[in-house]
Amino acid sequence: MTQALTSAVAVATKLPPEEQDVLAAILLEEIASEQRWSVSFARSETVLEALASEALADFVAGKTKPLDNL
């Protein structure tokens, strides 16, 4: 466990039980959300690669504009 997490847990243990439960629920949901994002991102690698290739081809073909010229 990192020093930052150790410190956070030490502070959390001083909270009332109800607040500890709320904090635990928030932390667990955040961890689950990060895991879902990682899985989703890994599954989209082929699609992202195709989009990047298309964007690069458009740039090379002169079909793009700088964002500051919109």
HTML snippet that shows the backbone in 3Dmol.js (N, CA, C, O; Angstrom):
<script src="https://3Dmol.org/build/3Dmol-min.js"></script>
<div id="view" style="width:600px;height:400px;position:relative"></div>
<script>
const pdb = `
ATOM      1  N   MET A   1       0.866  -1.176   0.000  1.00  0.00           N
ATOM      2  CA  MET A   1       0.000   0.000   0.000  1.00  0.00           C
ATOM      3  C   MET A   1       0.904   1.228   0.000  1.00  0.00           C
ATOM      4  O   MET A   1       1.917   1.268   0.698  1.00  0.00           O
ATOM      5  N   THR A   2       0.525   2.227  -0.792  1.00  0.00           N
ATOM      6  CA  THR A   2       1.330   3.443  -0.861  1.00  0.00           C
ATOM      7  C   THR A   2       1.164   4.269   0.406  1.00  0.00           C
ATOM      8  O   THR A   2       0.232   4.064   1.183  1.00  0.00           O
ATOM      9  N   GLN A   3       2.088   5.208   0.598  1.00  0.00           N
ATOM     10  CA  GLN A   3       2.019   6.094   1.754  1.00  0.00           C
ATOM     11  C   GLN A   3       0.756   6.944   1.710  1.00  0.00           C
ATOM     12  O   GLN A   3       0.131   7.177   2.744  1.00  0.00           O
ATOM     13  N   ALA A   4       0.377   7.407   0.527  1.00  0.00           N
ATOM     14  CA  ALA A   4      -0.827   8.242   0.400  1.00  0.00           C
ATOM     15  C   ALA A   4      -2.074   7.462   0.799  1.00  0.00           C
ATOM     16  O   ALA A   4      -2.929   7.981   1.517  1.00  0.00           O
ATOM     17  N   LEU A   5      -2.181   6.224   0.341  1.00  0.00           N
ATOM     18  CA  LEU A   5      -3.351   5.422   0.688  1.00  0.00           C
ATOM     19  C   LEU A   5      -3.335   5.055   2.167  1.00  0.00           C
ATOM     20  O   LEU A   5      -4.382   5.044   2.814  1.00  0.00           O
ATOM     21  N   THR A   6      -2.171   4.759   2.698  1.00  0.00           N
ATOM     22  CA  THR A   6      -2.051   4.470   4.129  1.00  0.00           C
ATOM     23  C   THR A   6      -2.521   5.657   4.948  1.00  0.00           C
ATOM     24  O   THR A   6      -3.241   5.487   5.932  1.00  0.00           O
ATOM     25  N   SER A   7      -2.123   6.852   4.554  1.00  0.00           N
ATOM     26  CA  SER A   7      -2.547   8.064   5.268  1.00  0.00           C
ATOM     27  C   SER A   7      -4.053   8.263   5.161  1.00  0.00           C
ATOM     28  O   SER A   7      -4.707   8.605   6.146  1.00  0.00           O
ATOM     29  N   ALA A   8      -4.603   8.051   3.974  1.00  0.00           N
ATOM     30  CA  ALA A   8      -6.038   8.220   3.777  1.00  0.00           C
ATOM     31  C   ALA A   8      -6.824   7.224   4.625  1.00  0.00           C
ATOM     32  O   ALA A   8      -7.840   7.585   5.220  1.00  0.00           O
ATOM     33  N   VAL A   9      -6.368   5.991   4.684  1.00  0.00           N
ATOM     34  CA  VAL A   9      -7.045   4.973   5.482  1.00  0.00           C
ATOM     35  C   VAL A   9      -6.950   5.328   6.963  1.00  0.00           C
ATOM     36  O   VAL A   9      -7.913   5.149   7.709  1.00  0.00           O
ATOM     37  N   ALA A  10      -5.800   5.829   7.388  1.00  0.00           N
ATOM     38  CA  ALA A  10      -5.641   6.214   8.793  1.00  0.00           C
ATOM     39  C   ALA A  10      -6.627   7.316   9.171  1.00  0.00           C
ATOM     40  O   ALA A  10      -7.208   7.289  10.256  1.00  0.00           O
ATOM     41  N   VAL A  11      -6.810   8.268   8.288  1.00  0.00           N
ATOM     42  CA  VAL A  11      -7.780   9.341   8.544  1.00  0.00           C
ATOM     43  C   VAL A  11      -9.193   8.776   8.515  1.00  0.00           C
ATOM     44  O   VAL A  11     -10.019   9.128   9.357  1.00  0.00           O
ATOM     45  N   ALA A  12      -9.474   7.910   7.563  1.00  0.00           N
ATOM     46  CA  ALA A  12     -10.817   7.347   7.414  1.00  0.00           C
ATOM     47  C   ALA A  12     -11.224   6.522   8.629  1.00  0.00           C
ATOM     48  O   ALA A  12     -12.402   6.492   8.987  1.00  0.00           O
ATOM     49  N   THR A  13     -10.275   5.860   9.263  1.00  0.00           N
ATOM     50  CA  THR A  13     -10.617   5.040  10.430  1.00  0.00           C
ATOM     51  C   THR A  13     -11.117   5.880  11.601  1.00  0.00           C
ATOM     52  O   THR A  13     -11.720   5.346  12.531  1.00  0.00           O
ATOM     53  N   LYS A  14     -10.875   7.170  11.564  1.00  0.00           N
ATOM     54  CA  LYS A  14     -11.331   8.068  12.633  1.00  0.00           C
ATOM     55  C   LYS A  14     -12.739   8.603  12.386  1.00  0.00           C
ATOM     56  O   LYS A  14     -13.321   9.253  13.254  1.00  0.00           O
ATOM     57  N   LEU A  15     -13.282   8.328  11.203  1.00  0.00           N
ATOM     58  CA  LEU A  15     -14.633   8.776  10.877  1.00  0.00           C
ATOM     59  C   LEU A  15     -15.661   7.875  11.549  1.00  0.00           C
ATOM     60  O   LEU A  15     -15.356   6.737  11.905  1.00  0.00           O
ATOM     61  N   PRO A  16     -16.869   8.379  11.721  1.00  0.00           N
ATOM     62  CA  PRO A  16     -17.944   7.515  12.238  1.00  0.00           C
ATOM     63  C   PRO A  16     -18.200   6.365  11.253  1.00  0.00           C
ATOM     64  O   PRO A  16     -17.953   6.510  10.056  1.00  0.00           O
ATOM     65  N   PRO A  17     -18.691   5.232  11.751  1.00  0.00           N
ATOM     66  CA  PRO A  17     -18.908   4.062  10.895  1.00  0.00           C
ATOM     67  C   PRO A  17     -19.742   4.349   9.651  1.00  0.00           C
ATOM     68  O   PRO A  17     -19.444   3.825   8.577  1.00  0.00           O
ATOM     69  N   GLU A  18     -20.777   5.170   9.777  1.00  0.00           N
ATOM     70  CA  GLU A  18     -21.623   5.467   8.612  1.00  0.00           C
ATOM     71  C   GLU A  18     -20.817   6.176   7.526  1.00  0.00           C
ATOM     72  O   GLU A  18     -20.963   5.875   6.341  1.00  0.00           O
ATOM     73  N   GLU A  19     -19.968   7.117   7.934  1.00  0.00           N
ATOM     74  CA  GLU A  19     -19.145   7.838   6.958  1.00  0.00           C
ATOM     75  C   GLU A  19     -18.081   6.919   6.361  1.00  0.00           C
ATOM     76  O   GLU A  19     -17.731   7.056   5.189  1.00  0.00           O
ATOM     77  N   GLN A  20     -17.570   5.992   7.154  1.00  0.00           N
ATOM     78  CA  GLN A  20     -16.614   5.020   6.626  1.00  0.00           C
ATOM     79  C   GLN A  20     -17.274   4.163   5.548  1.00  0.00           C
ATOM     80  O   GLN A  20     -16.664   3.873   4.518  1.00  0.00           O
ATOM     81  N   ASP A  21     -18.520   3.759   5.788  1.00  0.00           N
ATOM     82  CA  ASP A  21     -19.241   2.949   4.803  1.00  0.00           C
ATOM     83  C   ASP A  21     -19.483   3.725   3.513  1.00  0.00           C
ATOM     84  O   ASP A  21     -19.358   3.167   2.422  1.00  0.00           O
ATOM     85  N   VAL A  22     -19.828   5.002   3.627  1.00  0.00           N
ATOM     86  CA  VAL A  22     -20.037   5.835   2.439  1.00  0.00           C
ATOM     87  C   VAL A  22     -18.729   5.974   1.670  1.00  0.00           C
ATOM     88  O   VAL A  22     -18.704   5.836   0.447  1.00  0.00           O
ATOM     89  N   LEU A  23     -17.651   6.243   2.383  1.00  0.00           N
ATOM     90  CA  LEU A  23     -16.344   6.389   1.742  1.00  0.00           C
ATOM     91  C   LEU A  23     -15.929   5.089   1.061  1.00  0.00           C
ATOM     92  O   LEU A  23     -15.399   5.106  -0.050  1.00  0.00           O
ATOM     93  N   ALA A  24     -16.168   3.973   1.723  1.00  0.00           N
ATOM     94  CA  ALA A  24     -15.835   2.671   1.135  1.00  0.00           C
ATOM     95  C   ALA A  24     -16.636   2.431  -0.141  1.00  0.00           C
ATOM     96  O   ALA A  24     -16.096   1.952  -1.138  1.00  0.00           O
ATOM     97  N   ALA A  25     -17.920   2.763  -0.108  1.00  0.00           N
ATOM     98  CA  ALA A  25     -18.762   2.573  -1.300  1.00  0.00           C
ATOM     99  C   ALA A  25     -18.260   3.431  -2.460  1.00  0.00           C
ATOM    100  O   ALA A  25     -18.216   2.972  -3.602  1.00  0.00           O
ATOM    101  N   ILE A  26     -17.885   4.666  -2.168  1.00  0.00           N
ATOM    102  CA  ILE A  26     -17.365   5.563  -3.210  1.00  0.00           C
ATOM    103  C   ILE A  26     -16.077   4.995  -3.793  1.00  0.00           C
ATOM    104  O   ILE A  26     -15.907   4.954  -5.012  1.00  0.00           O
ATOM    105  N   LEU A  27     -15.184   4.566  -2.935  1.00  0.00           N
ATOM    106  CA  LEU A  27     -13.907   4.023  -3.389  1.00  0.00           C
ATOM    107  C   LEU A  27     -14.104   2.763  -4.228  1.00  0.00           C
ATOM    108  O   LEU A  27     -13.485   2.617  -5.282  1.00  0.00           O
ATOM    109  N   LEU A  28     -14.957   1.858  -3.772  1.00  0.00           N
ATOM    110  CA  LEU A  28     -15.208   0.632  -4.528  1.00  0.00           C
ATOM    111  C   LEU A  28     -15.849   0.922  -5.883  1.00  0.00           C
ATOM    112  O   LEU A  28     -15.515   0.276  -6.876  1.00  0.00           O
ATOM    113  N   GLU A  29     -16.762   1.883  -5.930  1.00  0.00           N
ATOM    114  CA  GLU A  29     -17.385   2.245  -7.206  1.00  0.00           C
ATOM    115  C   GLU A  29     -16.359   2.858  -8.155  1.00  0.00           C
ATOM    116  O   GLU A  29     -16.385   2.593  -9.357  1.00  0.00           O
ATOM    117  N   GLU A  30     -15.460   3.673  -7.617  1.00  0.00           N
ATOM    118  CA  GLU A  30     -14.421   4.280  -8.455  1.00  0.00           C
ATOM    119  C   GLU A  30     -13.495   3.205  -9.022  1.00  0.00           C
ATOM    120  O   GLU A  30     -13.129   3.262 -10.196  1.00  0.00           O
ATOM    121  N   ILE A  31     -13.121   2.243  -8.210  1.00  0.00           N
ATOM    122  CA  ILE A  31     -12.268   1.151  -8.680  1.00  0.00           C
ATOM    123  C   ILE A  31     -12.989   0.348  -9.767  1.00  0.00           C
ATOM    124  O   ILE A  31     -12.393   0.017 -10.792  1.00  0.00           O
ATOM    125  N   ALA A  32     -14.259   0.038  -9.546  1.00  0.00           N
ATOM    126  CA  ALA A  32     -15.040  -0.703 -10.544  1.00  0.00           C
ATOM    127  C   ALA A  32     -15.149   0.098 -11.845  1.00  0.00           C
ATOM    128  O   ALA A  32     -15.049  -0.465 -12.935  1.00  0.00           O
ATOM    129  N   SER A  33     -15.353   1.401 -11.726  1.00  0.00           N
ATOM    130  CA  SER A  33     -15.461   2.256 -12.909  1.00  0.00           C
ATOM    131  C   SER A  33     -14.154   2.249 -13.702  1.00  0.00           C
ATOM    132  O   SER A  33     -14.173   2.166 -14.930  1.00  0.00           O
ATOM    133  N   GLU A  34     -13.034   2.334 -13.011  1.00  0.00           N
ATOM    134  CA  GLU A  34     -11.733   2.301 -13.691  1.00  0.00           C
ATOM    135  C   GLU A  34     -11.522   0.970 -14.391  1.00  0.00           C
ATOM    136  O   GLU A  34     -10.987   0.928 -15.499  1.00  0.00           O
ATOM    137  N   GLN A  35     -11.939  -0.115 -13.754  1.00  0.00           N
ATOM    138  CA  GLN A  35     -11.802  -1.433 -14.374  1.00  0.00           C
ATOM    139  C   GLN A  35     -12.668  -1.540 -15.627  1.00  0.00           C
ATOM    140  O   GLN A  35     -12.234  -2.082 -16.643  1.00  0.00           O
ATOM    141  N   ARG A  36     -13.907  -1.017 -15.551  1.00  0.00           N
ATOM    142  CA  ARG A  36     -14.787  -1.042 -16.731  1.00  0.00           C
ATOM    143  C   ARG A  36     -14.171  -0.224 -17.857  1.00  0.00           C
ATOM    144  O   ARG A  36     -14.199  -0.647 -19.013  1.00  0.00           O
ATOM    145  N   TRP A  37     -13.615   0.942 -17.539  1.00  0.00           N
ATOM    146  CA  TRP A  37     -12.994   1.801 -18.544  1.00  0.00           C
ATOM    147  C   TRP A  37     -11.813   1.081 -19.188  1.00  0.00           C
ATOM    148  O   TRP A  37     -11.652   1.125 -20.408  1.00  0.00           O
ATOM    149  N   SER A  38     -10.997   0.426 -18.388  1.00  0.00           N
ATOM    150  CA  SER A  38      -9.832  -0.285 -18.930  1.00  0.00           C
ATOM    151  C   SER A  38     -10.258  -1.385 -19.901  1.00  0.00           C
ATOM    152  O   SER A  38      -9.659  -1.543 -20.965  1.00  0.00           O
ATOM    153  N   VAL A  39     -11.283  -2.139 -19.537  1.00  0.00           N
ATOM    154  CA  VAL A  39     -11.779  -3.206 -20.412  1.00  0.00           C
ATOM    155  C   VAL A  39     -12.343  -2.603 -21.693  1.00  0.00           C
ATOM    156  O   VAL A  39     -12.058  -3.088 -22.788  1.00  0.00           O
ATOM    157  N   SER A  40     -13.133  -1.560 -21.561  1.00  0.00           N
ATOM    158  CA  SER A  40     -13.739  -0.914 -22.722  1.00  0.00           C
ATOM    159  C   SER A  40     -12.678  -0.346 -23.656  1.00  0.00           C
ATOM    160  O   SER A  40     -12.763  -0.503 -24.874  1.00  0.00           O
ATOM    161  N   PHE A  41     -11.685   0.311 -23.083  1.00  0.00           N
ATOM    162  CA  PHE A  41     -10.615   0.900 -23.886  1.00  0.00           C
ATOM    163  C   PHE A  41      -9.825  -0.183 -24.608  1.00  0.00           C
ATOM    164  O   PHE A  41      -9.481  -0.016 -25.779  1.00  0.00           O
ATOM    165  N   ALA A  42      -9.532  -1.283 -23.935  1.00  0.00           N
ATOM    166  CA  ALA A  42      -8.784  -2.373 -24.556  1.00  0.00           C
ATOM    167  C   ALA A  42      -9.559  -2.974 -25.727  1.00  0.00           C
ATOM    168  O   ALA A  42      -8.966  -3.348 -26.739  1.00  0.00           O
ATOM    169  N   ARG A  43     -10.876  -3.066 -25.593  1.00  0.00           N
ATOM    170  CA  ARG A  43     -11.703  -3.633 -26.667  1.00  0.00           C
ATOM    171  C   ARG A  43     -11.793  -2.696 -27.872  1.00  0.00           C
ATOM    172  O   ARG A  43     -12.074  -3.147 -28.983  1.00  0.00           O
ATOM    173  N   SER A  44     -11.557  -1.403 -27.666  1.00  0.00           N
ATOM    174  CA  SER A  44     -11.726  -0.437 -28.748  1.00  0.00           C
ATOM    175  C   SER A  44     -10.427  -0.147 -29.498  1.00  0.00           C
ATOM    176  O   SER A  44     -10.394   0.738 -30.353  1.00  0.00           O
ATOM    177  N   GLU A  45      -9.370  -0.874 -29.189  1.00  0.00           N
ATOM    178  CA  GLU A  45      -8.072  -0.599 -29.792  1.00  0.00           C
ATOM    179  C   GLU A  45      -8.122  -0.638 -31.321  1.00  0.00           C
ATOM    180  O   GLU A  45      -7.552   0.241 -31.969  1.00  0.00           O
ATOM    181  N   THR A  46      -8.781  -1.620 -31.906  1.00  0.00           N
ATOM    182  CA  THR A  46      -8.857  -1.746 -33.364  1.00  0.00           C
ATOM    183  C   THR A  46      -9.617  -0.563 -33.968  1.00  0.00           C
ATOM    184  O   THR A  46      -9.205  -0.013 -34.990  1.00  0.00           O
ATOM    185  N   VAL A  47     -10.718  -0.177 -33.338  1.00  0.00           N
ATOM    186  CA  VAL A  47     -11.509   0.947 -33.837  1.00  0.00           C
ATOM    187  C   VAL A  47     -10.697   2.237 -33.745  1.00  0.00           C
ATOM    188  O   VAL A  47     -10.678   3.028 -34.687  1.00  0.00           O
ATOM    189  N   LEU A  48     -10.030   2.449 -32.617  1.00  0.00           N
ATOM    190  CA  LEU A  48      -9.225   3.661 -32.456  1.00  0.00           C
ATOM    191  C   LEU A  48      -8.081   3.708 -33.466  1.00  0.00           C
ATOM    192  O   LEU A  48      -7.747   4.772 -33.986  1.00  0.00           O
ATOM    193  N   GLU A  49      -7.491   2.566 -33.735  1.00  0.00           N
ATOM    194  CA  GLU A  49      -6.413   2.505 -34.721  1.00  0.00           C
ATOM    195  C   GLU A  49      -6.920   2.884 -36.112  1.00  0.00           C
ATOM    196  O   GLU A  49      -6.246   3.612 -36.840  1.00  0.00           O
ATOM    197  N   ALA A  50      -8.102   2.395 -36.485  1.00  0.00           N
ATOM    198  CA  ALA A  50      -8.690   2.721 -37.779  1.00  0.00           C
ATOM    199  C   ALA A  50      -9.014   4.213 -37.871  1.00  0.00           C
ATOM    200  O   ALA A  50      -8.768   4.842 -38.900  1.00  0.00           O
ATOM    201  N   LEU A  51      -9.569   4.775 -36.792  1.00  0.00           N
ATOM    202  CA  LEU A  51      -9.876   6.210 -36.786  1.00  0.00           C
ATOM    203  C   LEU A  51      -8.610   7.052 -36.891  1.00  0.00           C
ATOM    204  O   LEU A  51      -8.588   8.061 -37.596  1.00  0.00           O
ATOM    205  N   ALA A  52      -7.566   6.642 -36.196  1.00  0.00           N
ATOM    206  CA  ALA A  52      -6.302   7.375 -36.262  1.00  0.00           C
ATOM    207  C   ALA A  52      -5.716   7.315 -37.666  1.00  0.00           C
ATOM    208  O   ALA A  52      -5.210   8.317 -38.172  1.00  0.00           O
ATOM    209  N   SER A  53      -5.779   6.155 -38.293  1.00  0.00           N
ATOM    210  CA  SER A  53      -5.274   6.016 -39.668  1.00  0.00           C
ATOM    211  C   SER A  53      -6.065   6.892 -40.632  1.00  0.00           C
ATOM    212  O   SER A  53      -5.490   7.529 -41.515  1.00  0.00           O
ATOM    213  N   GLU A  54      -7.364   6.923 -40.463  1.00  0.00           N
ATOM    214  CA  GLU A  54      -8.213   7.761 -41.313  1.00  0.00           C
ATOM    215  C   GLU A  54      -7.895   9.245 -41.114  1.00  0.00           C
ATOM    216  O   GLU A  54      -7.818  10.001 -42.082  1.00  0.00           O
ATOM    217  N   ALA A  55      -7.713   9.654 -39.868  1.00  0.00           N
ATOM    218  CA  ALA A  55      -7.386  11.055 -39.587  1.00  0.00           C
ATOM    219  C   ALA A  55      -6.029  11.426 -40.183  1.00  0.00           C
ATOM    220  O   ALA A  55      -5.870  12.514 -40.736  1.00  0.00           O
ATOM    221  N   LEU A  56      -5.062  10.534 -40.073  1.00  0.00           N
ATOM    222  CA  LEU A  56      -3.744  10.804 -40.648  1.00  0.00           C
ATOM    223  C   LEU A  56      -3.816  10.890 -42.168  1.00  0.00           C
ATOM    224  O   LEU A  56      -3.173  11.751 -42.769  1.00  0.00           O
ATOM    225  N   ALA A  57      -4.580  10.022 -42.784  1.00  0.00           N
ATOM    226  CA  ALA A  57      -4.734  10.062 -44.243  1.00  0.00           C
ATOM    227  C   ALA A  57      -5.398  11.366 -44.674  1.00  0.00           C
ATOM    228  O   ALA A  57      -5.002  11.965 -45.674  1.00  0.00           O
ATOM    229  N   ASP A  58      -6.405  11.808 -43.925  1.00  0.00           N
ATOM    230  CA  ASP A  58      -7.054  13.085 -44.237  1.00  0.00           C
ATOM    231  C   ASP A  58      -6.064  14.239 -44.107  1.00  0.00           C
ATOM    232  O   ASP A  58      -6.074  15.159 -44.924  1.00  0.00           O
ATOM    233  N   PHE A  59      -5.210  14.194 -43.085  1.00  0.00           N
ATOM    234  CA  PHE A  59      -4.210  15.248 -42.896  1.00  0.00           C
ATOM    235  C   PHE A  59      -3.224  15.267 -44.057  1.00  0.00           C
ATOM    236  O   PHE A  59      -2.924  16.326 -44.609  1.00  0.00           O
ATOM    237  N   VAL A  60      -2.725  14.096 -44.421  1.00  0.00           N
ATOM    238  CA  VAL A  60      -1.764  13.996 -45.525  1.00  0.00           C
ATOM    239  C   VAL A  60      -2.399  14.471 -46.829  1.00  0.00           C
ATOM    240  O   VAL A  60      -1.718  15.077 -47.656  1.00  0.00           O
ATOM    241  N   ALA A  61      -3.690  14.207 -47.028  1.00  0.00           N
ATOM    242  CA  ALA A  61      -4.385  14.602 -48.245  1.00  0.00           C
ATOM    243  C   ALA A  61      -4.800  16.069 -48.214  1.00  0.00           C
ATOM    244  O   ALA A  61      -5.398  16.557 -49.173  1.00  0.00           O
ATOM    245  N   GLY A  62      -4.496  16.776 -47.136  1.00  0.00           N
ATOM    246  CA  GLY A  62      -4.850  18.198 -47.049  1.00  0.00           C
ATOM    247  C   GLY A  62      -6.312  18.448 -46.772  1.00  0.00           C
ATOM    248  O   GLY A  62      -6.814  19.528 -47.085  1.00  0.00           O
ATOM    249  N   LYS A  63      -7.016  17.488 -46.195  1.00  0.00           N
ATOM    250  CA  LYS A  63      -8.432  17.626 -45.944  1.00  0.00           C
ATOM    251  C   LYS A  63      -8.756  18.135 -44.536  1.00  0.00           C
ATOM    252  O   LYS A  63      -9.916  18.136 -44.122  1.00  0.00           O
ATOM    253  N   THR A  64      -7.730  18.564 -43.809  1.00  0.00           N
ATOM    254  CA  THR A  64      -7.955  19.016 -42.436  1.00  0.00           C
ATOM    255  C   THR A  64      -7.632  20.494 -42.321  1.00  0.00           C
ATOM    256  O   THR A  64      -6.946  21.057 -43.173  1.00  0.00           O
ATOM    257  N   LYS A  65      -8.132  21.121 -41.258  1.00  0.00           N
ATOM    258  CA  LYS A  65      -7.864  22.526 -40.963  1.00  0.00           C
ATOM    259  C   LYS A  65      -7.345  22.634 -39.540  1.00  0.00           C
ATOM    260  O   LYS A  65      -7.761  21.866 -38.671  1.00  0.00           O
ATOM    261  N   PRO A  66      -6.440  23.576 -39.286  1.00  0.00           N
ATOM    262  CA  PRO A  66      -6.019  23.806 -37.899  1.00  0.00           C
ATOM    263  C   PRO A  66      -7.214  24.222 -37.053  1.00  0.00           C
ATOM    264  O   PRO A  66      -8.102  24.924 -37.536  1.00  0.00           O
ATOM    265  N   LEU A  67      -7.242  23.806 -35.821  1.00  0.00           N
ATOM    266  CA  LEU A  67      -8.369  24.147 -34.934  1.00  0.00           C
ATOM    267  C   LEU A  67      -8.510  25.646 -34.723  1.00  0.00           C
ATOM    268  O   LEU A  67      -9.624  26.143 -34.552  1.00  0.00           O
ATOM    269  N   ASP A  68      -7.414  26.364 -34.732  1.00  0.00           N
ATOM    270  CA  ASP A  68      -7.507  27.803 -34.497  1.00  0.00           C
ATOM    271  C   ASP A  68      -8.035  28.573 -35.712  1.00  0.00           C
ATOM    272  O   ASP A  68      -8.210  29.789 -35.634  1.00  0.00           O
ATOM    273  N   ASN A  69      -8.291  27.892 -36.827  1.00  0.00           N
ATOM    274  CA  ASN A  69      -8.819  28.539 -38.029  1.00  0.00           C
ATOM    275  C   ASN A  69     -10.286  28.196 -38.274  1.00  0.00           C
ATOM    276  O   ASN A  69     -10.791  28.416 -39.374  1.00  0.00           O
ATOM    277  N   LEU A  70     -10.970  27.668 -37.276  1.00  0.00           N
ATOM    278  CA  LEU A  70     -12.357  27.275 -37.487  1.00  0.00           C
ATOM    279  C   LEU A  70     -13.293  28.451 -37.472  1.00  0.00           C
ATOM    280  O   LEU A  70     -14.501  28.280 -37.637  1.00  0.00           O
TER     281      LEU A  70
END
`;
const viewer = $3Dmol.createViewer("view");
viewer.addModel(pdb, "pdb");
viewer.setStyle({}, {cartoon: {color: "spectrum"}});
viewer.zoomTo();
viewer.render();
</script>
